[in-house]
Amino acid sequence: MAPQQHTTGHGQLRGLKVVEFAHVVAGPMAGSMLADQGADVVHVEPPGTGDAARGMGPKRDGVPLWFKVAGRNKRSVTLDLRQEAGRAVAHRLVAWADVVIVTFRPGRLRAWGLDWDSVHRINPEAVLLQISGYGATSSHADEPGFGKMGEARSGVVHLTGHPDGPPVHTGFSHGDAVTGLMGAYAVLAALHRRDHDPDFDGEWIDLALFEPLFRLVEWQVITHDQLGEVPQRAGNQLAVAPAAVINTYRSREGEWITVTSATPRSVRNVARLLGLPEDEFATTEQQHAGRQRLDEGLRAWIAQRSTDECLTEFMRNEVVASRVFSAADIATDPVYAEREDIVTVDDPELGPVRMQAVLPHFRRNPGRIWRTGPDLGQDNDLVYRDWLGLGDQDVADLEKNGVI
């Protein structure tokens, strides 16, 4: 399949050059966020085997599905970083790039010349995003780490689940994905400074897998610090909730519905729906004192009605609620369709496939999906010959010696 030349005519980041020495989820997720908005992202993989993510998840007719999304909008090149010639090419990629993403352990990065000091020496204006289990400055810097470890360390898993049950991980690569998202945000912050600070001298973003989720649970540290309390699991009601109503309830046909509140008014709407005196839920203090009464009332009220009837009444009374969606619900939901959040992309192996659109939506200059995850090494010629300027003999020698 011939390399696709025209990729970045759309999106906020066209012209941005990114090289990704990163495998599996967190680092590539950061690259995906940039690629979806038009950046040229080169995903570097070992010859023969490629990124382990290529084999993850379910398959259709032997073709793995996950990487079709995880690798979309990127260039795939092969490169053996264990060989000196491979590291020399890697350094040319660093010199070419605006952004370098790495997920290897610090010791390996130093050995391969992909640590901060080396990257900064090769390309003084490069932004380096380094993602690791424990961060580059901790005593555990050279220990391996995966997203679930990050989730456990962040406090999130301790807070998730029911009081009488075990702590629960979410059902996807939560820690990895949020780290990738925060990594992309950090890269853009550094690039903003690069574009506005005449003294910009590169940037090193050092991100541990537990830190993004840790940051997002805003209240846990200050609560422990000031009150001496350790927030505990509270099922779907949350240990610290913005208002008195939040839980999941089962309708008459056994479907699950979430009902939630975030303001005093939204709680009063629930009380009115249930026929309870609104004046008994006038203040935040009254609402939290009556939390169990509201919860039990909703549980009984929903159990007596169909899901559609419940949702209709909730809408009429301005009570915020939703059916708990499965993937099948998402695929047929009119709101997802109206938002154009699911798109169909042609894949050379599978034909038309549906996946998430580029999010968030930029209405004036949107990103787009121009390819699914590429074949291993599909872009070797384009990147090495056209972008790095390697000659035919150089490329031939690299191929002969198994470097690419």
C-alpha positions as CSV (number, residue, x, y, z in Angstrom):
1,M,0.0,0.0,0.0
2,A,1.5,3.3,-1.0
3,P,2.2,5.9,1.7
4,Q,-0.5,8.6,2.0
5,Q,1.2,11.9,1.5
6,H,-1.5,14.4,2.3
7,T,-2.6,14.1,5.9
8,T,-2.7,17.3,7.8
9,G,-4.9,19.7,5.7
10,H,-7.3,19.8,8.7
11,G,-7.0,20.5,12.4
12,Q,-5.4,22.9,14.8
13,L,-2.0,21.3,14.8
14,R,-1.1,20.9,11.1
15,G,2.6,21.4,10.7
16,L,3.5,20.1,14.2
17,K,6.0,17.3,14.0
18,V,6.0,14.6,16.7
19,V,8.0,11.5,17.1
20,E,6.8,8.8,19.4
21,F,9.2,6.3,21.1
22,A,6.2,5.0,23.1
23,H,4.3,1.8,23.1
24,V,1.0,0.3,24.3
25,V,-1.4,3.0,25.7
26,A,-0.3,6.2,27.7
27,G,2.3,7.7,25.4
28,P,0.5,6.7,22.1
29,M,-2.7,8.2,23.5
30,A,-1.0,11.5,23.9
31,G,0.3,11.2,20.3
32,S,-3.2,10.3,19.2
33,M,-4.7,13.5,20.7
34,L,-2.1,15.5,18.7
35,A,-2.5,13.4,15.5
36,D,-6.3,13.8,15.5
37,Q,-5.8,17.5,15.3
38,G,-3.5,17.4,12.3
39,A,0.0,16.9,13.8
40,D,2.4,14.6,11.8
41,V,3.1,11.9,14.3
42,V,5.7,9.2,13.6
43,H,5.2,6.1,15.7
44,V,8.5,4.2,16.0
45,E,8.3,0.4,16.4
46,P,10.7,-2.5,16.5
47,P,11.1,-4.4,13.2
48,G,9.3,-7.6,13.0
49,T,7.2,-7.4,16.2
50,G,6.0,-3.9,16.3
51,D,4.2,-2.2,19.2
52,A,2.7,-4.8,21.6
53,A,-0.5,-2.8,21.2
54,R,-0.9,-4.3,17.7
55,G,-2.0,-7.6,19.3
56,M,-4.2,-6.2,22.1
57,G,-7.9,-6.7,22.4
58,P,-10.5,-8.6,20.4
59,K,-10.0,-9.6,16.7
60,R,-12.2,-10.0,13.7
61,D,-11.1,-12.7,11.3
62,G,-7.7,-12.6,13.0
63,V,-7.3,-8.8,12.6
64,P,-6.9,-6.9,15.9
65,L,-9.4,-4.1,16.3
66,W,-8.0,-1.9,19.1
67,F,-4.9,-0.7,17.1
68,K,-7.1,0.4,14.2
69,V,-8.2,3.2,16.6
70,A,-5.0,3.6,18.7
71,G,-2.8,3.9,15.7
72,R,-5.0,6.1,13.6
73,N,-3.7,9.2,11.9
74,K,-0.1,8.2,12.6
75,R,2.9,7.2,10.5
76,S,4.5,3.8,11.4
77,V,8.2,3.3,10.9
78,T,10.4,0.4,12.1
79,L,13.6,1.0,13.9
80,D,15.9,-1.2,16.0
81,L,17.0,1.0,18.9
82,R,19.3,-1.7,20.2
83,Q,21.6,-1.2,17.2
84,E,23.9,1.9,17.1
85,A,22.7,2.6,13.5
86,G,19.1,2.6,14.8
87,R,19.9,5.0,17.5
88,A,21.6,7.3,15.0
89,V,18.4,7.4,13.0
90,A,16.4,8.0,16.2
91,H,18.5,11.0,16.9
92,R,17.8,12.3,13.4
93,L,14.1,11.9,14.2
94,V,14.6,13.9,17.4
95,A,16.3,16.7,15.4
96,W,13.4,16.7,13.0
97,A,10.6,16.8,15.6
98,D,9.0,19.6,17.6
99,V,7.8,17.1,20.2
100,V,9.4,13.8,21.4
101,I,7.3,11.3,23.4
102,V,9.0,8.5,25.3
103,T,7.8,5.8,27.7
104,F,10.9,3.7,28.3
105,R,12.5,3.6,31.7
106,P,15.1,6.3,32.5
107,G,18.0,3.9,32.4
108,R,17.1,2.7,28.9
109,L,16.5,6.3,27.7
110,R,20.0,7.3,28.9
111,A,21.6,4.3,27.2
112,W,19.8,5.0,23.9
113,G,20.4,8.8,24.0
114,L,16.7,9.6,24.4
115,D,16.8,11.1,27.9
116,W,16.3,14.8,28.5
117,D,19.9,15.8,28.4
118,S,20.4,14.0,25.1
119,V,17.2,15.2,23.4
120,H,18.0,18.8,24.5
121,R,21.5,18.5,23.1
122,I,20.3,17.2,19.8
123,N,17.3,19.6,19.5
124,P,17.4,22.5,22.0
125,E,13.9,23.6,21.2
126,A,12.3,20.2,21.5
127,V,9.5,19.5,23.9
128,L,10.1,16.1,25.6
129,L,7.1,14.3,27.1
130,Q,8.4,11.5,29.3
131,I,5.8,9.1,30.8
132,S,6.9,6.5,33.4
133,G,5.4,4.5,36.2
134,Y,6.9,6.6,39.0
135,G,8.4,9.7,37.4
136,A,12.0,10.4,36.5
137,T,12.9,11.9,39.9
138,S,11.6,9.3,42.3
139,S,13.6,6.5,43.9
140,H,11.5,4.0,41.9
141,A,12.3,5.7,38.6
142,D,13.7,2.6,36.9
143,E,10.8,0.3,38.0
144,P,8.3,-0.8,35.4
145,G,4.7,0.6,35.6
146,F,1.4,0.2,33.9
147,G,-1.8,2.1,34.1
148,K,-3.6,0.0,36.7
149,M,-0.7,0.6,39.1
150,G,-1.2,4.3,38.5
151,E,-4.9,4.0,39.2
152,A,-4.2,2.2,42.5
153,R,-1.6,4.8,43.6
154,S,-3.8,7.8,42.7
155,G,-6.5,7.1,45.3
156,V,-9.2,6.5,42.6
157,V,-9.4,2.7,43.1
158,H,-9.7,3.1,46.9
159,L,-12.7,5.3,46.3
160,T,-14.4,3.1,43.7
161,G,-16.8,0.3,44.6
162,H,-19.3,-0.4,47.4
163,P,-18.5,0.0,51.1
164,D,-18.8,-3.7,51.8
165,G,-16.9,-4.8,48.6
166,P,-13.4,-4.6,47.3
167,P,-11.9,-1.6,45.5
168,V,-12.7,-1.6,41.8
169,H,-10.8,-0.6,38.8
170,T,-12.7,1.0,35.9
171,G,-13.4,-1.2,32.9
172,F,-10.8,0.3,30.6
173,S,-7.2,1.6,30.6
174,H,-8.3,4.5,32.8
175,G,-4.9,5.5,34.2
176,D,-3.1,5.2,30.9
177,A,-5.8,7.1,29.0
178,V,-6.0,10.0,31.4
179,T,-2.2,10.2,31.5
180,G,-2.1,10.4,27.7
181,L,-4.7,13.2,27.8
182,M,-2.8,15.2,30.4
183,G,0.4,14.6,28.5
184,A,-1.1,16.1,25.3
185,Y,-2.4,19.1,27.4
186,A,1.1,19.6,28.8
187,V,2.7,19.5,25.4
188,L,0.4,22.2,24.1
189,A,1.2,24.3,27.2
190,A,4.9,24.0,26.4
191,L,4.4,24.8,22.8
192,H,2.4,27.9,23.7
193,R,5.4,29.1,25.7
194,R,7.8,28.2,22.8
195,D,5.8,30.4,20.5
196,H,5.7,33.4,22.9
197,D,8.9,33.3,24.8
198,P,12.0,34.4,22.8
199,D,14.2,32.7,25.5
200,F,12.5,29.3,25.2
201,D,15.1,26.6,25.7
202,G,13.1,23.4,25.3
203,E,10.9,21.7,27.9
204,W,11.0,18.5,29.8
205,I,7.5,17.2,30.9
206,D,8.1,14.5,33.5
207,L,4.7,12.7,34.1
208,A,4.2,9.7,36.3
209,L,1.3,7.3,35.6
210,F,-0.4,8.0,39.0
211,E,-0.3,11.8,38.8
212,P,-3.1,12.7,36.4
213,L,-5.8,10.9,38.2
214,F,-4.4,12.0,41.5
215,R,-4.7,15.6,40.3
216,L,-8.3,15.1,39.2
217,V,-9.6,13.9,42.6
218,E,-9.4,17.5,43.8
219,W,-10.7,17.1,47.3
220,Q,-9.0,14.0,48.7
221,V,-5.7,15.6,49.9
222,I,-7.2,18.7,51.4
223,T,-9.9,16.6,53.1
224,H,-7.4,14.4,54.7
225,D,-5.1,17.3,55.6
226,Q,-7.7,19.5,57.2
227,L,-10.2,17.0,58.7
228,G,-8.0,14.0,59.3
229,E,-10.5,11.8,57.4
230,V,-9.8,9.2,54.7
231,P,-12.7,9.2,52.2
232,Q,-14.1,5.7,51.7
233,R,-16.0,3.8,49.0
234,A,-19.6,4.9,48.8
235,G,-20.9,2.9,45.8
236,N,-22.5,5.2,43.2
237,Q,-23.2,7.9,45.8
238,L,-19.6,9.1,45.9
239,A,-17.6,9.8,49.1
240,V,-17.7,13.5,48.4
241,A,-20.6,14.5,46.2
242,P,-21.6,18.0,44.9
243,A,-25.2,17.5,46.1
244,A,-27.4,15.0,47.9
245,V,-28.7,12.9,45.0
246,I,-26.5,10.5,43.0
247,N,-27.0,6.8,42.5
248,T,-28.1,4.1,40.1
249,Y,-31.5,2.6,40.2
250,R,-33.3,-0.3,38.4
251,S,-36.4,0.3,36.4
252,R,-39.4,-2.1,36.3
253,E,-37.8,-4.0,33.3
254,G,-34.5,-4.3,35.1
255,E,-32.6,-1.6,33.2
256,W,-30.2,0.7,35.1
257,I,-30.8,4.5,35.3
258,T,-28.4,7.1,36.9
259,V,-30.0,10.0,38.7
260,T,-27.7,12.9,39.7
261,S,-27.7,16.4,41.2
262,A,-25.1,19.1,41.5
263,T,-27.1,22.1,42.9
264,P,-29.7,22.7,45.6
265,R,-32.3,23.4,43.0
266,S,-31.7,20.0,41.2
267,V,-32.3,18.2,44.6
268,R,-35.5,20.1,45.1
269,N,-36.6,19.0,41.7
270,V,-36.2,15.4,42.8
271,A,-38.2,16.1,46.1
272,R,-41.0,17.6,44.1
273,L,-41.1,14.7,41.7
274,L,-41.4,12.3,44.6
275,G,-44.2,14.3,46.2
276,L,-42.0,15.3,49.2
277,P,-42.4,18.8,50.8
278,E,-39.9,21.0,49.1
279,D,-39.5,23.2,52.2
280,E,-38.0,20.2,54.0
281,F,-35.2,20.3,51.4
282,A,-34.7,24.0,51.1
283,T,-31.0,24.2,52.3
284,T,-27.9,22.2,51.5
285,E,-27.9,21.0,55.1
286,Q,-31.5,19.8,55.0
287,Q,-30.8,18.0,51.7
288,H,-27.8,16.1,53.0
289,A,-29.7,15.2,56.1
290,G,-32.5,13.8,53.9
291,R,-30.2,12.0,51.5
292,Q,-31.4,8.5,52.5
293,R,-35.0,9.5,52.2
294,L,-34.5,10.8,48.7
295,D,-32.5,7.8,47.7
296,E,-35.1,5.3,49.0
297,G,-37.9,7.3,47.4
298,L,-36.2,7.3,44.0
299,R,-35.4,3.6,44.3
300,A,-39.1,2.7,44.9
301,W,-40.4,5.2,42.4
302,I,-38.2,4.0,39.5
303,A,-38.8,0.3,40.3
304,Q,-42.5,0.8,39.7
305,R,-42.1,2.3,36.2
306,S,-40.6,1.5,32.8
307,T,-37.3,3.1,31.8
308,D,-38.9,5.3,29.1
309,E,-41.6,6.5,31.5
310,C,-39.0,7.3,34.1
311,L,-36.8,9.3,31.7
312,T,-39.9,11.2,30.3
313,E,-40.9,12.2,33.8
314,F,-37.4,13.2,34.8
315,M,-37.1,15.4,31.7
316,R,-40.5,17.0,32.5
317,N,-39.4,17.8,36.0
318,E,-35.8,18.9,35.1
319,V,-34.3,16.0,37.0
320,V,-31.0,15.0,35.4
321,A,-30.9,11.3,34.6
322,S,-29.8,8.8,32.0
323,R,-30.0,5.2,31.1
324,V,-26.6,3.5,31.8
325,F,-25.4,3.1,28.2
326,S,-23.7,0.0,26.8
327,A,-21.7,0.1,23.5
328,A,-24.9,-1.1,21.7
329,D,-26.9,1.9,23.2
330,I,-24.2,4.3,22.2
331,A,-24.2,2.9,18.6
332,T,-27.9,3.6,18.2
333,D,-28.3,6.7,20.3
334,P,-29.8,9.8,18.5
335,V,-27.7,12.3,20.5
336,Y,-24.4,10.6,19.5
337,A,-25.7,10.7,15.9
338,E,-26.6,14.4,16.1
339,R,-23.2,15.2,17.5
340,E,-21.5,13.1,14.8
341,D,-19.5,11.5,17.6
342,I,-19.2,8.2,15.7
343,V,-17.8,8.1,12.2
344,T,-17.2,5.5,9.6
345,V,-13.6,5.1,8.3
346,D,-12.5,2.8,5.5
347,D,-9.9,0.2,6.6
348,P,-7.8,-1.7,4.0
349,E,-8.3,-5.0,5.9
350,L,-11.7,-4.7,7.5
351,G,-13.6,-2.4,5.1
352,P,-15.8,0.2,6.7
353,V,-15.3,0.5,10.5
354,R,-17.0,2.8,13.0
355,M,-15.0,4.5,15.7
356,Q,-15.0,7.7,17.8
357,A,-14.8,10.9,15.9
358,V,-12.1,13.5,16.5
359,L,-13.0,15.0,19.9
360,P,-13.5,17.7,21.0
361,H,-15.2,19.3,18.0
362,F,-13.6,22.3,16.6
363,R,-16.3,23.9,14.5
364,R,-14.2,26.3,12.4
365,N,-11.2,24.1,11.6
366,P,-11.9,20.5,12.7
367,G,-9.6,17.6,12.8
368,R,-10.3,14.5,10.8
369,I,-9.5,10.8,10.6
370,W,-7.6,10.1,7.4
371,R,-6.4,6.6,8.2
372,T,-6.9,3.7,10.6
373,G,-3.9,2.3,12.4
374,P,-1.2,1.7,9.7
375,D,0.6,-1.5,8.8
376,L,3.9,-2.0,10.6
377,G,6.6,0.1,8.9
378,Q,4.2,1.3,6.2
379,D,5.7,4.8,6.2
380,N,9.4,3.9,6.3
381,D,10.1,5.3,2.8
382,L,8.1,8.5,3.4
383,V,9.7,9.3,6.7
384,Y,13.2,8.2,6.2
385,R,13.7,9.3,2.5
386,D,11.4,12.3,2.2
387,W,11.3,13.7,5.7
388,L,14.8,12.8,7.0
389,G,16.5,13.0,3.7
390,L,18.2,9.6,3.8
391,G,19.6,8.4,0.5
392,D,18.7,5.2,-1.3
393,Q,21.9,3.5,-0.2
394,D,21.4,4.6,3.4
395,V,17.9,3.1,3.5
396,A,19.1,0.0,1.7
397,D,21.9,-0.5,4.3
398,L,19.5,-0.1,7.2
399,E,17.1,-2.6,5.6
400,K,20.0,-5.1,4.9
401,N,21.2,-4.9,8.5
402,G,17.7,-5.3,10.1
403,V,17.8,-1.8,11.5
404,I,14.5,-0.9,9.9
